């Protein structure tokens, strides 16, 4: 379980963060969050779909990493098995805790992460307890990612307003006859997209949403890549 705490110079002066080339925290995760800015690059590697929070009703864009829960077909103990790494995974163990009253935020990290230690890696603070340039850079990346998250929610709102998200069930039969069924997913409905009026389609173009929409649609071909990875793992 994650233990999210605020970074404190008086407590964490000696903490270092190891490099994380394998994205080890994703080992047992079958999806990763995505922001809309990643869709084109991520579509070359992963199927891009959407899930809906059962409590809040909010939709989130994700990259599928496996064919069943707790399965990441791109994780390997020696190296990440894809050219692209979802930004949400590369930010680990950092995240921003935001105030509900205003736009302020506090940089936090997962205190239970195996990346934390006092010997190897990048230091958080210098000998004067000032944030290192590395920590400042990570904080900036986290803030930028949060801003990208707002843009992603705006993109999803556009899809919902145009009624372009539909429930999908992905049924897959592998060459070895194993069968998988992925439920609870939503995808961009290509038929509804094609049926939009010229005016509505032009609205999508003006918002800049079309490249992400088509990237998501094309990414569904990567389901077959997941199938190949699964067969290779079970061979």
N, C-alpha and C positions, 0 to 999 in steps of 0.2 A: 504494500500500500504506500502511496505517496505521502510525504510529510512536508507540506508546503509551508515555508516560513520566510519572513522578510530577511533580507541580507543586512547584517548589522556589523559595522566595522569593529565594534568592541568585542564581538563574539567570534567573528569569522576572519579575523586578520590573518590567520595562518592557513586558511583553507586554500587549496588548489583544485583545479578542475582538469581531469585527464581528458585527452582527446577521445573522440567517440566515432571512429570511422565505420563501425558496424551498426551504429544506431541501436545499441543493445537494449534500450528500453522498449523497443518495438517488437522484441522477439516473439511475444505471445499476443500480438495485436493484428487482427485481420483487416484493419483499415487505418488510414491516417487522415486527419483533417487537411483540407486544401483551401487556399484562398484563390480567388478568381484570376489573379495575376499569374498563377502557376499552371493554369489549365492547358495552355498550348504545349509547354515543355513536358508536363506530367502525362499528357495524353499519349506520348510516345512510348510510355512504359506501363501505365496502369489504367484500368477502367475507371472512369470518373462518374460517380453517381451521387445521390443525395439521400440523406436519412432525416427522419423527423423525430424530434424529442417528444416523447409521449406525454411529458409533464407540461412543457412550455408551448408545444406546438411549433417551435422554431425549427426551420430546416437548416441543415449543414451540408456543405459539399465535402465529399471524401474521395480518397483514392483506395480502391480495393487492393489489399495486399495478399489475401488468401481466399480459399473457397469455403472455409468454415471458421467459426469462432476460435480465437486463440491460435490461429495459424498464419504465420507470415512467411510466404514463399520467397521473399527477397532477403530474409535475414540469414546470415551465415556467420559463424564464429570467426572467420578469417577476413571477410569483406562483404559489404553491401552488394547484393546481386542485381543492381540496376545502375544505369548511368545517372539517373536523376534521383535526388533525395528530397522528399517533401520538406518544405521549410519548417513546418511545425515540429518535425522530428529533429532537425538540426539545431533548433533553439534549446533543446533539453540540456541541462536541467532548469533553465530559466523560464520565468513567466512573469506577467505583470498582474498584480492585485489592484483592481480599480475600485475607487470610492463610488458608492451609489449616490452620493450627494453632489459630486462635481466630477470634473475630468481628470483629477489627480490620480496618480498610481504609484505603487511601491514595487520595486524590483524584488522578486522572491526567487527561491529555488527549491528543488526537491531535496530536502535534507537527508532522505533515505537513499539517495542515488549512490551507486558504487563508484561514480566518477569523482565524488568528493573524497579528498584525502589531504594529508599535510606534507607529502613528499614529492609527487610527480604532477606535472601539468602546469596550467596557467594560474598565476596568483591573482587573487581578487583585490588585494590591497598591498601597497608598498610598506616600507618600514615606518613611514609616518602616518599610516592608516588612511592614506588617500587612495581612492579607487585607481587601479592600474588602467592604462590605455585599453588593455584587452577587455576588462570588465565594462568600461564605458562603451566600447564598441558593441558588446553583447547587449547592453541595456538599450542602445539605439536600435539594434535589430529587433528587439522585442517590441519596442514602441512602434516601429514601422509595421511590424506584423499585426499589431492590434488595429492600426489604421487600415491595413489591407483587409482585415476582418470586417470592418464597417462597410468598405466598398463591396465586399462579397455579399453581405446581407442586402445591400441595395440591388445587386445583380439578381439575387434570389427573389427579391420583391418584384422585380420586373418580370421574371418568369411566372410568378404566381399571378400577377396582375393580368398577364396574357394567357393564363391557364395552360402553361406549357409543361408543367410537371405532372407526371402520372405515375401511379404505383407500378412497380415492375417486380416480377419474380424471375430470377435467372436460373433456368434449369440446364444442367450440363451433364453430359455423359462422356466420360473419358474413353480413350482407346482400350483401356483395360476393363471397361464396362462399369467402373465405379460411377455412381451417380451423386450429384450435388445439387442442392436447391437453396438459393439465397433469397430470403424473404425480407420484407420491411424496407425495401429500397424504392427510390423514386428516380425516374430518368426524364430527360427532355423528350417530349412526345413529338416525333418527327412529322407525323401526320397533321397534328395541330399546327405545327410550325408552317408546314406547306399550305395550310388552309387559311393562314392569316391574310387579312386584307393588305393591299399595297400600302395603305397608310400605316397600319400597325407594324408591318415589316420595316418600313422606313424609320419608324420610331426606334426599333431595335438597332438599326444601323447607326442612327445618330447617337445613341447612348454608348456605342462601342461594345455592345453585348454580343454581336454576331460571332466574333472570333472565338469567344469562350463557349458559345452554344455549339458551334460546329466542332470545336475541339472535344467537347464532351461526347457528342454523337459519334465521332470517329474513334474515340477512345474505347468504345465498347468492343471493337475488334481485338482489344488486348485481353479479353476473356480467354481467347485461345492461347495466349502466351501464358496465362496462369495455369491453364490445363497442361501445357507442356512442362512447366516447372513442377507441377504436382506429380506428373508421371515420372519425371527425372528423380524426384525425391523418393518415390516408392519403388523404383526399379531395383 
